[in-house]
Amino acid sequence: MNRTLRFAVIGCGFWAQYQIAAWKELEAAELVAVCDLDEEKALRTAEKFGAARHYTNAQELFEKEKLDFVDIITTVEAHAVFVIMAAKFGVSAICQKPLGPDLKTAREMVEACKQAGVSLFVHENFRWQAPIRQVREVLDSGKIGEVFKGRVTFCSAFPVYDNQPVLAELDKFILADIGSHVLDIARFLMGEVDNLRCLTRRVNPRIKGEDVANVLMEMKSGAHCFVEMSYASLLEREAFPETLLLIEGSKGSLRLDCDFQLSITSPKEIEKRKVSPEMYHWVNPDYALVQSCMVDLNRDFLQALQEGRQAEITGEDNYRTMQLVYASYASAESGQVVKIEAVTF
């Protein structure tokens, strides 16, 4: 039987409430402490989830607690500070996406953990959504043959700024925020990318960054993948927070449509499935798809630490997704196709 691992959470904001709830579904993870600059938030979160202690200073947290890992649920600007601090104390870290505010910082985080001999995992939960995992299973089964084309769509008018007002102040918005999710889905389903071309624009005049981005990628396999994202799309059907897919192969195709409807088309038949998320009692119905999958993602982290192996989404893996994000910004700025291998710091 695998031993119970002790962990702490740094950051007690909106997403922490759901991420900790997801940890509580796993018996072998014990929350011993939380930390936030806002002591009221830290105390309230500790009481809500049964953590014995709360802190406002991360250094003090690491000095006083015996931890197997720390889950960092803060703004991206603080990720490196806490990941590198955890590495110095010999504690493995789980970090929210995007890994860092730029590629140089992200690489420093990866190297710091490697040098310290601790694990660095990234909480990139979109690829762990139940419908996305089912799509991967279909692709792996060979039912649609060799993939030659795909489309990944996240287009919405959901008022995302209401509960996360900080998003409206970002100079780089949709590519860095939702783009890091959907570009990761493209990698997860279709493999690594050779080159891309990106167009962006800002539609909402009340935000600083771009709220529309379209990325055309040529994968190393030779397949083409179009990734489109928008928070300015007033559509007949509001799909938020679902990612929609169309993937075409030599033997057929698959579509993931609204309400988790998966269709698999071959020359002889069309197979339809509904792949709904697990509805835990603590999920917000508006975010159920992206919150319930945190349990499966956390389970992979936990088992990796218990078994001494790498989880599916390491810092090194997520760095490759970050390359796509920054290659997209470089392409949008230059108007040119960008080779991914040329995107470094």
N, C-alpha and C positions, 0 to 999 in steps of 0.2 A: 504494500500500500504506500503510495507517495505521501511524503510528509506535507503538513500544512506550511505554507509560506506566509511570512509576515510582511506587510507592505504599508506604505503611507501614501497619501495623496497630497500633492502640492497644487493649490488652486481650487477654490470652492465655489466657482461661479455656476452658470446655467448648465453647461454640459456635465460638470462634475456630479450633479445630482443624479443623473441617469447612468453615468459610467460607474459610479460607486454602487448604484442599485444592481447593475449588471454583475459586478464582482460578488455581491451578496448572494447571487444565485449559485456560486461555486463554493462548495464546502471547504476546499483545501486552500482558500485564500482568506487570511485574517487581517482586517483593517485595524491597525493599532494606533494610528495618528493621522491628523490632517493639518495642513498649513495654509494660511492665507494672510496677506498683509492686513486685511480687514478682520479684526479679531471677532467681531460679531458673526461674520460669515463662517469663520472657522469653528467657533463654538456651536453655532446652530447646526452645521454639517456634522460635527462630531456627535452631538446629541441625537441627531436624526438617524445616524447609521451605526451608533454604538461604538465609536472609537474612544479609547480610554483617555487620550490626550489631544490637545490642539496647540498649535504654535503659530506665531506670526513671523518667525525667523527660521529660514530653511537650514542655515548653518547649525542652529541650536537643535533642530529636528534630527539632523544626521549625527550630531555629537551624542545625543541622549538616547536615541532609539536603535535597537538591533533589528536591521531590516534586510530582507531578502531582495526586495525591489521597491522602487518608487514609481508612482504613476503621476506624470506631470501634465496637468490640465490647465495650462495658462495661455496667455497670448503668445504669439510666435516669437516676439522680441525677447521673452524670458526663457525660451527653451534651452538655449545654449548654456546660460548661467547655471541652471539646475541640473542639466545632463552632465556637464563637466564637473560640477560639485559632487554629484552622485558617484561619478567615476573615481574621484579622489578619495572617496570614502569606501570604495570597493563595492558599491551597490549598483545592481543592474537597473536600467531605466526604461520606462515606457513613455513615449512622448507623443503628444498630439501632432497631427499633420497641420501645415507643412512642417517638415523637420526643422528648417531654419529660415531666417529671413532672406538668405542668399546662399548661393552654392558654396562659397568659401566657408561660411559659418557651419553649414551642414557637414562639410568634409571634416572640419575641426572636431565636431561632435563625434562623428564616426571614429576618427583616429584616436580621440581621447579615451573612448570606451575600449577600443581594440588594445591600446597600450596598457590599460588598467586590467585587462582580462575580464571585463564584465560585458553583459549583453546590452545591446541597444535595440529596442523594438519601436515601431511606429504605429500609432493607433489610426490606421487607415481602414475605416470600417466599411466603405461602400462595397468593396469586392467580397465582403462576407455577408452581404444581404442574401436572403434565401433564394430569390429569383436569379441573382447573378451566379450563385454557386450551382444552381440547376442548369443554367446555360453552359457553364464550364463542363459539367458532366456530359451534356449532349455533345459538345464539341469533342471531348475526349473519347466518346463512344464511336466516333466516325460516322454518325448517322447522316451528316450533311457533307461528308467528304472533305476535300482540301479547301480550306477557306481562301477566297480570293478578294472579298470585299466586305466591309462592315461599316455600320453607322451607329454612333453612340450619341444619344440626345438627352440633354437636360435643359429644357426650355420652360420657363414658368413666369408668372407674375406674382408669386407668393410674396407677401410683405416680410421678407427675411430681416429687414432692418428694424422691425418692431421689437423683437426680443434680443437682437444683436446690433444695437445702434453703431457700434464701433466699425461695422462693415462699411457704412456710408462714408467714413473718414479715410479709408485706405486709398493710397495713390495707385496701388495695384490691387484690383478687386477680384473679378470673377475667375480669371485664370489661376490666381494664387489660392483662391478659396475653393469654389466648386470644381475648378479645373484640375486641381491636384487630385480630386476624387475621380472624375470621369476619365482623365488621361491615364490614371492608374488602372481603371477598369479596362481600357483599351489594351494596355500592356498585359494585364492578367488574362484576357481572352484571346488576344491575337499575337502576343509576343513582342519582342523588342522592336524599336523604331530606328530606321536608317536616317530619314530626313523628313522635314515638315515645312508647311507654309501656313501662316496664320494671319487672319484679319480680325481686328477688334474695333469697337466703337462704344461711346457712352451715349445712351438714350435718355436716362433719367438725369435731369439737370441738377438735382439736389444731392448727388453723390460726387465723389472726387475721381474714382477710378472707372475702369471699363465695366459695363454690365452686359456686353455681348461679345462673344468670341467664337470664331469658326476656325478649326484646325484640320488641314488635310495632311495625312501622314502616309508615307510609304514605309511599310514594315520591312524588316530584314528578310522575311519570307518572300517578299515580293507583293504581298497583299496590300490593298489600299484600305485606309480607314479614315472616315470623316467624323470628327467629334465636334458637335455644336452645343453651345451653352448660352443661356440668356436668363436674366432676371427682369426682362422688359417685354415678355411675350404674353399678350392678352389673347389666349387661345380658346377655342370652343370648349375644350376639356382641360381643366387645370390638373396637371399630372404630379405636382410637387408632393412628396420628395422622390418620386420614382425616376429612375434612369431607364429610358426606352432604347431598344436595340433592334437592329436588323443586320443579320450576318448571313452572307451567301457563300455557298460552297459548291464543289463540283457535283455533289449528289443531291443537293437540296438547299433549303434555307431555314432560318428560324427568326421569329419575331418575338420580342418581349414588349407587350403593349400595356396600357393603363390597367389598373386593378390586377396586376400580377398575372396577366394572361400570356401564356407562352404557347406559340404555335410552331410546330415543326412540319415543314412541307417537303415531301419527296414526290417522285413521279407518280406513285401509286396512292398516296393518302396524305391527309392533313391531320396530324395529331395535336390535340389541344389539352393543355394542362393549366391549372391555376396554382401558383406557388406563393402562398401568403406567408407573411412573417408571423413568428410566434407572438401572441398578444399577452405579454406579462402584465401583471396588475399595475406596475409602476410606469408603464410607457405613456407618453403623451400621444393621443390618437393622430395628431398632425405629423408626428415624427416616428411613428411606430416602426416603420421600415428600417430607419437608420439607427434606432435605439435598441431594438430587440436583438439585432445581429451583434451588438457589443458583447453579448454573453458568449457567443461562439468564438469571436475574436479573442476575448479575454481568456477563454479556455485554452486556445492555442498558445498564447503567451505563457500561461501557467504551466501547461504540460511541458513546454520547451524548457522552462527553467527547472522543473522537477527532473527532467530526463537529461539535462545537460546538452541540449541540441539547440539549433537555431529555429526560431519561429518562422512562419511564412513571410512576415513583413519585418525585415530587419532594417536598421538604419541604412545599410548598403543598398538594399533593394529600393527603399523609398528615395534614396539619392537619385536613382535612375528616373523615377517619376518626376522629381524636381528638375532634372535636366530638360524634360519635355516642357515643363512650365516655363522655364527661362529661355529655352529655345523658341517657344511661342512668342514671348515678349520680344526677343531679338528679331524674329521674322516680321512681326507686326511693325516694329520700328524701322526696319531696313527695307521692307517690301520684297525680301529675297527668301528663297528656299534656304533652310539652315540644316546642315548635317549635325546630327546629335553628337557624334564623337568630337566635334569641334567646340561644344559647349562645356567649358570648364570655368575656373575662376582665375 
